[in-house]
Amino acid sequence: TGAQNRVIAEIREDLQAGFPMARLVQGDVGSGKTAVAIWAILAVVADGHQAVLVAPTMTLAEQHLKTLERILSGSRLKIALVVSGTAAAVKKQIALGEVDIVVGTHAVISDSVQFDRLSLVVVDEEQKFGVEQRQKLAAKGSGVHRLHLSATPIPRSLALAMRGEFDLSRVDEKPPGRQPVKTRMVPADRFSAAIDFLCREIDDGQRVLFVVPRIEEGDGDDPQGVEQVASRLRKTSLSSRGIRVLHGRLSVEDRSRHMESFRSGESSVLVATSIVEVGLDVPELSVLWIENADLFG
């Protein structure tokens, strides 16, 4: 989009300025912040340096890894994922400079992860990281450029931008073809009609995401737990469309498998906690159902 090209031009000027970049990129979900960040990563790597892209959850980090692998398919660039439990051999490759792009979670901040020629740190969903965590990341190299991405920057980041310590870029243009969002409240007596609507959406090739407040069942009559809501949905006509669950108590393997099943369309319904709050990239997702919305911020 024009907005993406404008922000890329601002980043290009920063990278050529002769001193470290400190830029916050703000834009709504789906405005294309990640694509802008990938441009910056490739610009730095093309100049012979290393770049790291850090995300707050393993689900989002794995998603970024898949995106980069798809875009750079056939490239000579080496990409590595660093999460909790990453093998020492991978960390050694990073320290020796054999890896060009590192994608990871908070695990990248650990002292066991060192770089040979780190030049750019990209922090996705920057509001999810602490101040010291971000500073520790930037200290893993000399004169490291910093690029922070967020749809909802924390007040401190905005204050830094206002004081001139960070430059602020806005991706204020949605990609073409995006439909306006419609919000509806579904009273209990309209539940069956709402399920019929969801079935029609799925039959048209779309997907549905249910977000619920907690993993376990709550107090009262309303279903508030992931398994409880999923069990209720399996008694409706949605059961034949494939229902998967996603929450923090699942093993890493199960989370990846359930997420991939939803992404690929093998299952069309995902019931999850707010673990999916950041950066879920499923273009076919057309309905977000928030169960017990009063229990969310």
C-alpha positions as CSV (number, residue, x, y, z in Angstrom):
1,T,0.0,0.0,0.0
2,G,1.0,3.6,-0.2
3,A,1.3,3.7,3.6
4,Q,3.7,0.7,3.6
5,N,5.9,2.4,0.9
6,R,6.0,5.6,2.9
7,V,7.1,3.8,6.1
8,I,9.7,1.7,4.1
9,A,11.1,5.0,2.8
10,E,11.4,6.3,6.4
11,I,13.2,3.1,7.5
12,R,15.5,3.3,4.5
13,E,16.5,6.8,5.5
14,D,17.1,5.6,9.1
15,L,19.3,2.8,8.0
16,Q,21.5,5.2,5.9
17,A,21.7,7.9,8.6
18,G,24.9,6.7,10.2
19,F,23.5,6.1,13.7
20,P,21.1,3.5,15.2
21,M,17.4,3.6,14.2
22,A,14.8,3.8,16.9
23,R,11.4,3.6,15.2
24,L,7.9,2.6,16.4
25,V,5.6,1.4,13.6
26,Q,1.9,1.6,14.6
27,G,-0.9,0.3,12.5
28,D,-4.2,-1.7,12.9
29,V,-4.2,-5.4,12.7
30,G,-3.9,-6.5,9.1
31,S,-2.4,-3.2,7.9
32,G,0.8,-4.9,6.8
33,K,3.3,-4.0,9.6
34,T,5.0,-7.4,9.3
35,A,5.7,-6.9,5.6
36,V,7.4,-3.6,6.3
37,A,9.5,-5.3,9.0
38,I,10.6,-8.0,6.6
39,W,11.8,-5.4,4.2
40,A,14.0,-3.9,6.9
41,I,15.3,-7.3,7.9
42,L,16.3,-8.1,4.3
43,A,17.9,-4.7,3.8
44,V,20.1,-5.3,6.9
45,V,20.9,-8.9,5.9
46,A,21.8,-7.9,2.3
47,D,24.4,-5.6,3.9
48,G,26.0,-8.6,5.6
49,H,24.5,-8.3,9.1
50,Q,22.2,-10.4,11.3
51,A,18.6,-9.5,12.2
52,V,16.3,-10.9,14.9
53,L,12.5,-10.8,15.0
54,V,11.0,-11.3,18.4
55,A,7.4,-12.2,19.2
56,P,5.6,-12.6,22.6
57,T,4.2,-16.1,22.0
58,M,5.5,-19.3,20.4
59,T,2.4,-19.4,18.1
60,L,3.3,-16.0,16.7
61,A,7.0,-16.8,16.4
62,E,6.3,-20.0,14.5
63,Q,3.9,-18.1,12.2
64,H,6.6,-15.5,11.4
65,L,9.1,-18.3,10.7
66,K,6.7,-19.9,8.2
67,T,6.1,-16.5,6.6
68,L,9.8,-15.9,6.2
69,E,10.5,-19.5,4.9
70,R,7.7,-19.1,2.3
71,I,9.0,-15.7,1.1
72,L,12.6,-16.8,1.1
73,S,12.0,-20.2,-0.4
74,G,15.1,-21.1,-2.5
75,S,17.2,-18.3,-0.9
76,R,20.7,-18.9,0.4
77,L,19.7,-17.1,3.7
78,K,19.7,-19.2,6.8
79,I,16.8,-18.8,9.3
80,A,16.6,-20.2,12.8
81,L,13.9,-20.4,15.4
82,V,14.9,-19.7,19.1
83,V,12.3,-20.7,21.7
84,S,12.5,-22.3,25.1
85,G,14.4,-25.6,24.7
86,T,16.2,-24.7,21.5
87,A,19.3,-26.9,21.0
88,A,22.7,-25.5,21.9
89,A,23.9,-26.4,18.3
90,V,21.5,-23.8,16.9
91,K,22.7,-21.2,19.3
92,K,26.3,-21.9,18.4
93,Q,25.5,-21.4,14.7
94,I,23.9,-18.0,15.6
95,A,27.0,-17.0,17.6
96,L,29.3,-17.9,14.7
97,G,27.3,-15.8,12.3
98,E,26.1,-18.8,10.3
99,V,22.5,-17.8,10.8
100,D,21.3,-14.6,9.0
101,I,17.8,-14.2,10.5
102,V,16.7,-15.3,14.0
103,V,13.0,-15.6,14.8
104,G,12.1,-16.2,18.5
105,T,10.3,-15.6,21.7
106,H,11.6,-14.1,25.0
107,A,14.1,-17.0,24.9
108,V,16.3,-14.9,22.5
109,I,16.9,-12.4,25.4
110,S,18.7,-15.2,27.4
111,D,22.4,-14.9,27.9
112,S,22.9,-18.2,26.1
113,V,21.9,-16.5,22.8
114,Q,24.8,-14.4,21.4
115,F,25.2,-12.9,17.9
116,D,28.2,-12.4,15.7
117,R,27.1,-9.3,13.8
118,L,23.6,-8.3,15.0
119,S,22.4,-5.1,13.4
120,L,18.6,-5.1,13.7
121,V,16.1,-6.0,16.4
122,V,12.5,-6.1,15.4
123,V,10.0,-6.4,18.4
124,D,6.6,-7.5,17.3
125,E,3.7,-6.7,19.6
126,E,6.1,-4.4,21.5
127,Q,3.6,-3.7,24.3
128,K,4.0,-7.3,25.5
129,F,7.7,-6.8,26.3
130,G,9.3,-5.1,29.3
131,V,11.6,-2.1,28.9
132,E,14.7,-3.9,30.2
133,Q,14.0,-6.9,27.9
134,R,14.0,-4.7,24.9
135,Q,17.2,-2.9,26.0
136,K,18.9,-6.2,26.7
137,L,18.1,-7.4,23.2
138,A,19.5,-4.3,21.6
139,A,22.7,-4.7,23.7
140,K,23.5,-8.0,22.0
141,G,25.2,-6.0,19.2
142,S,27.0,-2.7,18.5
143,G,24.9,0.2,17.2
144,V,21.9,-2.0,16.8
145,H,18.8,-0.6,14.9
146,R,15.5,-1.0,16.7
147,L,12.1,-1.4,15.0
148,H,9.1,-1.9,17.2
149,L,5.7,-2.9,15.9
150,S,2.3,-2.6,17.6
151,A,-1.4,-2.0,16.9
152,T,-1.7,-0.8,20.5
153,P,1.6,0.8,21.7
154,I,2.0,1.2,25.5
155,P,1.8,4.9,26.8
156,R,5.5,4.8,27.6
157,S,6.4,4.1,23.9
158,L,4.1,6.9,22.7
159,A,5.7,9.2,25.2
160,L,9.2,8.3,23.9
161,A,7.9,9.0,20.4
162,M,6.6,12.4,21.5
163,R,9.9,13.3,23.2
164,G,11.8,12.4,20.1
165,E,13.7,9.4,21.5
166,F,11.7,7.2,19.1
167,D,10.4,8.1,15.6
168,L,6.8,7.2,15.0
169,S,5.6,5.7,11.7
170,R,1.9,4.9,11.0
171,V,0.7,2.3,8.6
172,D,-2.7,4.0,8.3
173,E,-4.0,2.3,5.1
174,K,-5.7,-1.1,4.9
175,P,-4.8,-3.4,2.0
176,P,-7.4,-3.3,-0.8
177,G,-10.4,-5.5,-0.6
178,R,-10.7,-5.4,3.2
179,Q,-14.4,-5.5,4.3
180,P,-15.6,-3.2,7.1
181,V,-16.1,-5.1,10.4
182,K,-19.6,-5.6,11.7
183,T,-20.2,-6.2,15.4
184,R,-23.2,-8.0,16.8
185,M,-24.4,-9.1,20.2
186,V,-26.0,-12.5,20.4
187,P,-28.6,-13.0,23.1
188,A,-29.0,-16.5,24.5
189,D,-32.3,-17.1,22.6
190,R,-30.6,-16.4,19.3
191,F,-27.8,-19.0,19.8
192,S,-29.3,-21.5,17.3
193,A,-29.7,-18.8,14.6
194,A,-26.1,-17.7,15.2
195,I,-24.8,-21.2,14.8
196,D,-26.7,-21.5,11.5
197,F,-25.0,-18.3,10.3
198,L,-21.6,-19.7,11.3
199,C,-22.3,-22.9,9.3
200,R,-23.1,-20.8,6.2
201,E,-19.8,-18.9,6.6
202,I,-17.9,-22.1,6.9
203,D,-19.7,-23.7,3.9
204,D,-18.6,-20.6,1.9
205,G,-14.9,-21.5,2.7
206,Q,-14.5,-19.3,5.8
207,R,-13.3,-20.1,9.4
208,V,-14.6,-19.2,12.8
209,L,-12.6,-18.4,16.0
210,F,-14.2,-18.6,19.4
211,V,-12.3,-16.7,22.2
212,V,-13.2,-17.6,25.8
213,P,-12.1,-16.1,29.1
214,R,-10.4,-19.1,30.7
215,I,-9.2,-22.7,30.3
216,E,-11.3,-24.2,33.1
217,E,-15.1,-23.9,33.7
218,G,-16.1,-20.8,35.6
219,D,-18.8,-20.1,38.1
220,G,-22.5,-19.8,37.1
221,D,-24.4,-21.2,34.1
222,D,-22.6,-19.5,31.3
223,P,-19.9,-21.6,29.6
224,Q,-16.6,-19.8,30.2
225,G,-13.9,-22.6,29.8
226,V,-12.3,-23.7,26.5
227,E,-13.3,-27.4,26.9
228,Q,-16.8,-26.5,28.1
229,V,-17.5,-24.2,25.1
230,A,-16.0,-26.7,22.7
231,S,-18.2,-29.5,24.2
232,R,-21.3,-27.3,23.8
233,L,-20.4,-26.6,20.1
234,R,-19.9,-30.3,19.4
235,K,-23.6,-30.8,20.2
236,T,-24.5,-28.4,17.4
237,S,-24.3,-28.6,13.6
238,L,-20.7,-27.2,13.8
239,S,-19.5,-30.6,15.0
240,S,-19.2,-31.9,11.5
241,R,-17.0,-28.9,10.5
242,G,-14.1,-29.8,12.8
243,I,-13.5,-28.2,16.1
244,R,-10.1,-27.7,17.7
245,V,-9.0,-26.1,21.0
246,L,-6.0,-24.0,21.8
247,H,-4.7,-22.9,25.2
248,G,-1.6,-22.6,27.3
249,R,-1.8,-26.0,29.0
250,L,-1.6,-27.9,25.8
251,S,1.9,-29.3,24.9
252,V,3.9,-27.3,22.3
253,E,3.3,-30.2,19.8
254,D,-0.5,-30.2,20.4
255,R,-0.7,-26.4,20.1
256,S,1.2,-26.5,16.8
257,R,-0.8,-29.4,15.5
258,H,-4.2,-27.8,16.3
259,M,-3.1,-24.4,14.9
260,E,-1.9,-26.0,11.7
261,S,-5.2,-27.9,11.4
262,F,-7.1,-24.6,11.7
263,R,-4.8,-22.8,9.2
264,S,-5.0,-25.6,6.6
265,G,-8.8,-25.8,6.9
266,E,-8.8,-29.4,8.1
267,S,-10.9,-28.0,11.0
268,S,-12.9,-24.8,10.5
269,V,-13.6,-23.9,14.1
270,L,-11.0,-23.0,16.8
271,V,-11.9,-22.5,20.4
272,A,-9.1,-20.7,22.3
273,T,-8.2,-18.5,25.2
274,S,-6.6,-15.1,24.6
275,I,-3.4,-17.0,23.8
276,V,-4.4,-16.1,20.2
277,E,-4.7,-12.4,20.9
278,V,-1.7,-11.5,18.9
279,G,-1.0,-11.9,15.3
280,L,-3.1,-14.9,14.2
281,D,-2.6,-15.0,10.4
282,V,-5.5,-16.9,8.9
283,P,-6.9,-15.0,5.9
284,E,-10.0,-17.2,5.7
285,L,-11.1,-16.2,9.3
286,S,-14.3,-14.3,8.9
287,V,-16.0,-14.5,12.3
288,L,-14.5,-13.8,15.7
289,W,-16.9,-15.0,18.5
290,I,-16.1,-13.6,21.9
291,E,-17.7,-15.6,24.6
292,N,-18.6,-13.7,27.8
293,A,-17.2,-10.5,26.4
294,D,-17.8,-8.7,29.7
295,L,-14.9,-10.7,31.2
296,F,-12.4,-9.2,28.7
297,G,-10.8,-5.8,28.7
